[in-house]
Amino acid sequence: MSTHRPFRFAVQSFNASSANEWRERARRTEDLGYSALHLADHFLGPGPALEATQHPLQALAAVPAMAVAAEATRSLRVGCRVFCIDYRHPVMLAKEAATLDLLSEGRLELGLGAGWLKGEYEAAGIGFDEAPIRIERLTEVVSALKSFFGGELLELHGEHVRWQGFAGAPRPVQRPHPPIMIGGGSRRVLELAAREAQVVSLNFNNRSGVMGADGVKTSTAEGTARKVEWVRRAAGHRYSEIELEIGAYFTFIGEGTESVAAGMAGAFGLEAEDMIHHPHALFGTTDAICEELLRRRELYDLSYITVGDHVADAFAPVVKQLTGC
């Protein structure tokens, strides 16, 4: 009998042109068998600042979109891959998260990250500290959120979080707190996630501060195996309790996708074989992708897979085939 976690699948979405479209997308995601609907946490609109980051446009703000998606569905979990802890005061993030969990009747997945998109910080006049400081702040915020969700009187006197004389309210439905996802690609972030999170989201090491080939190259098969080992060692006895999640950002379903993989490999400075087996990419027919995901679960313990909404329908047969495996 397999000791691996069963597969779970999510959709990540960035945009919708109307409230009805967003509600229908959430319902469709649920009907197709996905476990969760995620947003990201970016705010730049069209313009040269966004173009310089090489990041796609995210038109919807995460918190209200998550609330509407939860209201439109029955069991779909809602989340953000991941909230940047520098974009809102941590106490407001705690309040919003607890409220979302309460009003969704316990369907929040709380994703947290240290922030990385330097151009977005600069465009909005937000100070972009060096990575060690941002990770220290993330560490304090994770601990503070857990304290807030506990409902006890808060007396926190850290370097970055200083709360005193009040208790967190409301209490979330999920106890002791909503499942926390911590995402990133650096060793320090992943080791923090291994110690503190229920879901560890393996991502690119976006040390360059922009989307691009450098991040993709940090997450090849070899790089991902190294990240999983960091998580395993840091988690210790709790490793078996952790879900490992990954975004399949480059997903192409059907016959003849090898040529797509080869073209992408050239653009990223990789060999074609490296691209085909890149843990953030999936190429091939439904059966081929299912076989590859089973192989990756065996190699890396990856059981929680997120795909973009543009392939949600085409990917649904994979979800149907592997859910429960």
N, C-alpha and C positions, 0 to 999 in steps of 0.2 A: 504493500500500500504506500502511495506517495506521501511524503512528509511535507511537501510543498503546500503553500497556501493556495486556495482556489483562485482562479483568475477573476479579476474585476476590471471593468472598463469604464472610461469616462470620456466625455466630449468637452473640448475647450472651444469657446466661442468668443468673438471680439465685437461683433457688430450686428445690428438689426435696424431696419429702417422704420419700424413702427412697433407699438406695444403689442398689437395682434401677432405680428411676425415673431416677436420674441417669445410670447406665450406659446405659440404653436411650435416653435423650435424646442422649447422645454418639454412640451407634451410628447413631441415626436421622439426626443432623446429617451424619455422614459419608456415609451411604447416599444422602442427598438431593443430594449433590454440593457441599456447602459445604467451603471450604478449612480453616476454623478454628472452634473453639468458644472463646469468651471469657467471662470473668466480669468484674465490676468489683471494686473494693477498698473495700468499706464494711462496717462491723461493727455498727451500731446495730440493736438489736432493737426490737420494738414499744414504743411509749410516747410521751410528749410531746416528748422530744428529737428523735426521728425525725420526728414530725408537723411540728415547727417548721421542719425543713429542706426539707420538701415533696419529699423523695427517696423512691423506692420502697424497700421492705424488701429487703435482701439477706440471706438466711438462711445461705448457704454461704460459708465462708471460701475465698478464691481458691486458695491453694497446694494443700491436700489435694484439693479438687475437680478442679483441673487434673490432678493425678497420677492420680486415679481415671479421669478421662475418657481420658487417654492410654493407660492400661492396658486400657481397654475397647475401644479402636479400633486400626486398623492404620496409617492414614496421616494421620488428622486432626491438624492442628496445634492446640496449646492455648496460651492466653494470657490476659492480663488487660488490659482497657482502663480504666484503667491502674493499676499499683501506685502508691500514694501513698508517696513516699519518706520521709515523716515518721512512718509508722505502724509501722515496724520498723527496727531498726538496719541501716544499709546493708550491713555485712559479713554479716549473716544473710540479707538479701535476695540478695546475691551468691552465698552458699553454696547457698541454696535454688534459685536460678535455674540454677546450674551442675548441681546434682543433678537437677533436673527435665529439663534438656536431655539429660543422660547417660542417665537411666532411660527417657526417651521415645524414645531413639535419634535425637535431633536434631529434635524437633518443637516446640520451644518458640519462641514469639514473645514477647519481653520488653517489655511496655508499661510506661512510666514517666511519672509526672506530678508536678507540684509540690504537689498538694493544693489543695483549694478549699472543701470543705464545712465552713464555720466551726462550725456547730452540732455537728457530729460531733467535731471537735477538743475543743470546750468540754465536751461531755458526758463525754468520757473523760479530761479533765484534761491534754490535750496542748496545748502552747503554739502559738498560731496567729500566726506572724510575718507582717509585711507582705509583700506580693507580691514586691518586689525581693529580699528575703532568701530567701524560699522558692525563687525561681528561681535565685539564686546557689547554693543548696544542691543543687538538682537538677543544675546544671551540674557541680559537683564530683562528685556521686554517679555521673553517667553516665561521667565519665572514670575514676573509681575502679573501677567495675564492669568496664570494658574492661581495665583493668590486672589485676584479679583473674582474669579469664578467660584472660589470657595465660600464667598459671602462673609468672611470674617473681617473684623476691623483691620484696616491696612496701615502698616507702619513700615514703609519701604524707604531706605535712605541710601540708594546706590549712586553711582557716578552719573548715570543717565536717567534713572527713574526714581522720583522722589514723591511718594504719595503718603499722606498721613491723615488720620482723623476721620476716615469714612470707610464704609464697607461697599463692596461691589454689589450692584443691583442692575438688572434682575439676575436671579440665579438661572443658569442655563438648564435645559431639560436633561441633557446628557451629563452624567456624573462620573468622575469628579469634574470633568470639563469636556467640551467637544473634542473629538480627535484632532490632534495637531499634526499638520504636515509642515515639515521644514525642508525647503528646497535650496539646492545650490550645487556647485561643482568643485569647490575648494575643500581641502582636507579639514580645515577648521570648522567649516559650516557642517559638513557631513558628520564629523565626530560629535558636534553639538546635537544634530538631529538624532544620531544614534543613542544619545543619552536621554533626550527629552521628548522626542516625537513618537507618535504612533505610526505615522507614515513618513518615510524618508523619500523625498523626491530627488532622484539623480538628474542633474542637469549639466549643461556645459559649464566649464569654468570661464565665465565671461570677464576675465581679468583685463581685457582690452577696453571694456566699457561700451562696446558696440556689438551689434550682431555681425558675425562674419566667420571666416574660415578658421581663425584661431580657436574659437570656442568649439567648433565642430571637431577639430583635431584633438581636443582634450577628451573627447568622449567616444573614441573608437572602441572596439572590442577590448583591446588591451587596457585602455584608460578606464573603461567601465569596470573591468575586473578589479583594477586597483582601487577604485572608489568603493566597491562592495566590500573589499577586504578592510578598508579603513572603517567602514560602518560595523562590520562584524567584530573587529577588535575593540572598538570603542563601546559597543553595545553590551558585550560580555554575555551574561546569562539572559538578558532581555532580548537578544537578537531574534529568537523564535517568535516574539510578540510583535515584531515590526513588519509592516508591509513596505516593500520596495516598489516605488512608482517611477515611471519614466514616460516622457512625452515622445511619441512617435511622430516627430514633426514632418518627416519626409515619408509620406505614405502614398504608394502608387499601386493600385489593385488592378490585376488583369494580366493577360498574356503580353509578352514582349517588353516588359518593364526593365529588362536588363540594360537596354540601351539608355533608358532614363538614368539608371544608376551609374552607368559609365560616364554620361555627360555631367552628372553632379559630382562624381569623383574628380573629374578634371578641374571643375570649378573650385573645389575645396583643396586641391593638391593631394588627393588620396588615390590609391589604386582602386580599380573597379571592385575587386573582391572585398576590400575594406569597406567600401560604401554599401555593398549588398548586405554585409553582416553588421553594419553599423547599428548599435542598439537604439539609436534615435530614428532609424529608418526601417521601412518595410516595403518590399517589392515582391510582386508576384500574384498568383491566383489565391483564392480563399484558402485552398488546401495547403499551398506552399507557405502562406503566411502563418496558418495555424501550426504547421510543423516547425517553422522558425521560432514562433513564440514559445512552444513547448521546449525547444532546444535552449532558448535563452533563460527560461525559468530554471532549467536544470543547471545551467552554467552560472547564472547570476542571481537566482532567486527573484527575478522580476515577475511579479504576479499582477500588478496594477498598471494598466496601460491606458494612456490618454491619447486620443487622436483629435485632429482638427474637425470643426463642424462641416467643412467642405467635403469630407470623405465619410461622414457619419453613416449615411445610407448605404454606400458601397461597402463599408466595413462591417455592417450589421451581421452578415452571415458568419463572420469570424466570431463576433460576440456570441451568436446563437450556438455555434459549434463548441466554443471553449468555456462558456459560462457553466460553472459547476464542476469543471475538470480540476 
